[in-house]
Amino acid sequence: MEFPWDQFFSLSRSLWMATDLPLEHEAYGLEITNNGPITTGAQATVQATLSMKNENITSDLYHFNWIYAPLILIEKSEQQLSSVIYVTGEFPGTFPVSVWVTHRNCWMCRPVARNVTVLRVTEFITGNLTIAQIEDSRVVTQGSSPSTGAVTRISFCLHDPSHYFKSASFVYNWDFGDGVYQMTKEPFVYCNCSSLGNRTVHLKVVAEWEQLGSIIHEREIMQKTGDFTTALELLDAVKSINVVGSRETHVMENLNLSLHINGTPPLALCWLIKSECIPLEGDKCHLVEISGSCYNLSHTFRDAGQYCLSIRVENGVTMLQTYHGIKVWPTGIHPAFFVLLCIALVSVMLLLVLYMTFRSNTQQKDLVEVADFDFSPLPDGHLPNHSESGCGQTSSLILPFKTIDPVEE
């Protein structure tokens, strides 16, 4: 027989409207939560907590009034400022669970607070898929965008807060979206994905267990299934950041740098210029979203000194940081001109020293005179005439001498 949903919602609406009276005052807050979704037959926990917004309100005893039909109440517990109920559902659907709080022993009094939550009950297994990238036996990144060439682990996490499937055995059928299928008894699988692109991973979970029948009281095989999908986007990790541009500039001069990034876009680029190199954490930097692999950066310095450009790039897979030193000179002649001027001055001095040395050696050779002494006898009266010697001719000095006999009488 089909459940009379129209009558149920009409009754719930009437009960809720009956409690839709003006609150005693707005000095209370009421929080209500549940741990759904759950599968049919399992238990869900719904908790309500009363808080006081005004510190001047004295503590009092309160009563929590619940509306949970058509869910089945398993257990209820209540404390001074909180209440918990455990419910189960025999058929799937989305069910509102409401609660209002009154002073104890005064059920018909106006409520001090009220709230409502929605519990989803399904006939299938509940859970979710997670993707993690494994590197050196460590989980380095988690998400739906691992990098190519790395081992990727896809895991199924069962949502069973009441341990409804504690005696069940599971079979997992994996479809990686590229024609590869795999069946495991473990809730995870490893794959070494090497091709870039987007794909959808499908998983079918089958749970089987034995339980005692409610009518015949015989052992029967129970089975529940669940279908899950997740998007798997394979990206290339950020491998390098190359900064192209000068490392020197002047005050009030526009410095243009080009950043070339080796990684799959979209990329989150974060850069910051400080007097020292610092690791970039959080959003305390200039954050730019780029869809390519190149970004042009322009900056003007107001003060001279030594600076450092810190760069961080990430694409949801990996994160990489690098640094680029920049020297800012005061306004004036570029230091390269001083270097060239010094080189030119030293060169001129060397040439001058070489020239003076060469010229000195030449002059010394020209000043050397060779003396020619002729000791042959000449007749008397023939003395050399110095007046006959011309300019530029070498003069010969002839010394006359007289022969002396050994014995003179």
Steps between C-alpha positions, in 0.01 A plus 500: 500500500637839405574734786250793525749780447234767460349422838843488664612838373162649583531370857859621532405842370210521746722402793764750397245778460368413843842575639548806281412725788692812596814407685528589864794722414791500261751423773548134401663321213429143392735300276387172344717258299485146358760255371311397185463391235434142609388185324165342578520291813795691644477748786547875487587732787322834533626739767363832627693741723352802677714808561432824683587825326441712812740438787245639748266205445517255787523129430169318497362156415382458141315240300571410134197413289571303178308433180667222296215295341500292281850413627514240776640607836760259637622690805484846656721667758471846654721716715458847640577690178513226235306206365588213264271262314590189298265427211483262205310493174343200329460668161701765315420867498586841640341556839483817713576460870393793717544587866382777728601571859271600785542533872471162669157402634343756269453323167232746382709805584638713225829356366821681584668372182433271204683364194476236228738274305458270201611135507551313173439125495601296194472134408859502373840493668621846600857626478736700281815464289829671577811541285854530633843511337767272647870587491770305686232312697357834617174672414618834360182644350130431527231606260366425156804630306809281544807541280598271216761232553428472874318218676140597573288334767121504465323403821140437600394621843189329633257718697357268763469687833291225664722211373213352304743324262735365770438136397482560124757405238567746219597470135621809310474529121712784358466667160777754433329657199772403252397139431677360807294301755601346830326308778634504856398396848672801649338847500791657310696456179829635361554620146800650324334751270723639226270683257384856554132584491171458683330173571222364721562207734199277572469263795229246578498369856321176591445403865368159612427362844277249676227587745203334664174554314231701677215272386633148438789538750743330267842614386475702182751678279469878500657716231536870441680686223628848437624686192757777532687723257778755528676724251870432450696784339860408421731801504871546448680606817671839525858401426685829455468881507738693275537876559618684187620857548765723650619472858590872512299817462485863617272688734175607328588284201247244373633144534337242273532129577353197322407187695502173305331213688527132413168359619142437393273806528289643651766626737479703819796741499596682819788752501645746748802736499672562833848583624552130583389167354207356694283189451152596384221358713131573479380798299746766625627571149384613157280209387438459127308226318655426160378262229833471318861424578641856481441814705653847457577691818577872521620687808649841586729544801496820705810433711842360422621179657499123471160334440365149451209389283327201664278292271258217579311303234245220552242328281308282743755219468832636618642825631841646413686808628800685361685827559661768280748757638480863379753782554355853488752781441450871568418725207822581302758334281464128480785316676583328173619835361740537793640157427551583132657834590744333737593241239562772241712703743716203593543412131616853418747497786645167388540626143670815627743301715585270206554799270730680744703185560546437127603863433756502786671188363523658153662821629763309698611314186536829306727656769762225495839623338767266375863625554755400225863514625780490227845438649703499166799754480450816302771743363574805701309805414199304394263556783139450446306800402196515715353763288470259213274263691147536378171500704384158570837337420683295759827664619815286537747585765867445381767525767856586372790338676885495468717195480756484768812286457579279782859643545566858431848631510 
